[in-house]
């Protein structure tokens, strides 16, 4: 339960941190990217961290993770300062959209986490491989991460999704096995509010 709450709080705060930047990046959307803020924040944070670690600017540790977060916070802070009045006014005038998005995310994330808790084993299909990648990323000092099966070689496979999983696992101090199920649940939750955002923006455009 604590791990679920930790992920929920971190991802929700990340969404609010990213919203000013999303507001600036998605001017054509009726919700100004609010429903996409969590997803955009995780992608930008993860990419910045991956790039810093890959270029040798930062290590694959909490210091590198928070450095990447500081870059995201700086961009979003700039967006907020330059559009402060507009953002505050938008939130006040669209409180129903904000609350609906927040409730839907909690419900979808919580529902899938409950489903996964009934069958948390990672012993079917590609799950053992995915867990090995997550563990390798969490233990590698730099990127590309070490291959868990071939000593001395890097992972020769796409692994960015596992980087984001390992990132959240480190920040919340959650083991890789639990992080795998939480990431599955998180993707479901982000997909739910992303779908809601798409429909809301399409329907709002059609009404104008």
Secondary structure, 3 states (H helix, E strand, C coil): CHHHHHHHHHHHHHHHHHHHHHHHHCCCCCCCCHHHHHHHHHHHHHHHHHHHHHCCCCCCCHHHHHHHHHHHHHHHHHHHHHCHHHHHHHHHHCHHHHHHHHHHHHHHHHHHHHHHHHCCCCCCCCHHHHHHHHHHHHHCCCCCCECCCCCCCECCCCCHHHHHHHHHHHHHCCCHHHHHHHHHHHHHHHHHHHHHHHHHHHHHHHHC
